[in-house]
Amino acid sequence: MPKSSKSLSLKNFPRNAKELTQQIRQTGHPLLLTVNGKAKFVLQEAESYQKMLDLIDRLEAIEGIRRGLQAVEEGRVQPVKEAFAEIRRNVKARLKA
């Protein structure tokens, strides 16, 4: 269960929905909804959610760049002409099959 979120039983949410969504809007922090004591849903403001998605995209791009640089350092690269020639050979082989 995430530790930084306030949690509440899903059953209790409807009684306080207006107040809780207002709190989420003001703080920017999500609300963790539980079922039988286990985390099941997260209620989060759309802007905050989009920021999280954008951050994930950036982190994935950084990780891809890191792996690419590591491949260069380890010599796991080939000149572009060789790479395209290999791709052409593979495509031709698949078309013949």
C-alpha positions as CSV (number, residue, x, y, z in Angstrom):
1,M,0.0,0.0,0.0
2,P,1.4,3.4,-0.9
3,K,2.6,5.2,2.3
4,S,2.3,8.8,1.2
5,S,-1.5,8.8,0.4
6,K,-4.4,9.2,2.8
7,S,-6.5,6.1,2.7
8,L,-10.2,5.5,3.2
9,S,-12.6,2.6,2.8
10,L,-14.4,2.7,-0.5
11,K,-17.7,2.2,1.4
12,N,-17.1,5.5,3.3
13,F,-16.1,7.6,0.3
14,P,-19.6,8.5,-1.0
15,R,-20.6,10.0,2.3
16,N,-17.7,12.5,2.2
17,A,-17.1,12.7,-1.6
18,K,-17.5,16.5,-1.9
19,E,-15.2,17.2,1.0
20,L,-12.6,14.6,0.0
21,T,-12.4,15.7,-3.7
22,Q,-12.0,19.3,-2.5
23,Q,-9.2,18.2,-0.3
24,I,-7.5,16.4,-3.2
25,R,-7.8,19.5,-5.3
26,Q,-6.3,21.7,-2.6
27,T,-3.4,19.5,-1.6
28,G,-2.7,17.8,-4.9
29,H,-2.3,14.5,-3.0
30,P,-4.2,11.4,-4.1
31,L,-6.6,9.4,-2.0
32,L,-6.2,5.7,-1.6
33,L,-9.5,3.8,-1.5
34,T,-9.4,0.4,0.2
35,V,-11.7,-2.6,0.0
36,N,-11.4,-5.0,3.0
37,G,-8.4,-3.1,4.2
38,K,-6.5,-3.6,0.9
39,A,-5.5,-0.8,-1.5
40,K,-7.7,-1.1,-4.6
41,F,-8.2,2.4,-6.2
42,V,-6.5,5.8,-6.3
43,L,-8.5,9.0,-6.6
44,Q,-6.3,11.7,-8.0
45,E,-6.8,15.1,-9.7
46,A,-6.4,14.9,-13.4
47,E,-3.6,17.6,-13.6
48,S,-1.6,15.7,-11.0
49,Y,-2.1,12.4,-12.8
50,Q,-0.9,14.0,-16.1
51,K,2.2,15.3,-14.4
52,M,2.9,11.8,-13.2
53,L,2.5,10.4,-16.7
54,D,4.8,13.1,-18.1
55,L,7.4,12.2,-15.5
56,I,7.2,8.5,-16.3
57,D,7.7,9.3,-20.0
58,R,10.8,11.4,-19.2
59,L,12.2,8.7,-17.0
60,E,11.6,6.0,-19.7
61,A,13.4,8.3,-22.2
62,I,16.3,8.8,-19.8
63,E,16.6,5.1,-19.2
64,G,16.6,4.4,-23.0
65,I,19.4,6.9,-23.5
66,R,21.3,5.3,-20.6
67,R,21.0,1.9,-22.1
68,G,22.1,3.2,-25.5
69,L,25.2,4.9,-24.0
70,Q,26.0,1.7,-22.2
71,A,25.7,-0.3,-25.4
72,V,28.2,2.2,-27.1
73,E,30.6,1.8,-24.1
74,E,30.4,-2.0,-24.4
75,G,30.9,-2.0,-28.1
76,R,27.4,-3.4,-28.8
77,V,26.9,-1.2,-31.8
78,Q,27.3,-1.3,-35.6
79,P,27.7,1.2,-38.3
80,V,24.3,2.4,-39.7
81,K,25.1,1.1,-43.2
82,E,25.6,-2.4,-41.8
83,A,22.5,-2.1,-39.7
84,F,20.3,-1.1,-42.6
85,A,21.8,-3.9,-44.8
86,E,20.9,-6.4,-42.1
87,I,17.4,-5.0,-41.9
88,R,17.0,-5.3,-45.7
89,R,18.2,-8.9,-45.6
90,N,15.8,-9.8,-42.8
91,V,12.8,-8.2,-44.6
92,K,13.7,-9.9,-47.9
93,A,14.0,-13.3,-46.1
94,R,10.6,-12.8,-44.4
95,L,8.9,-11.8,-47.7
96,K,10.3,-15.0,-49.4
97,A,9.0,-17.2,-46.6
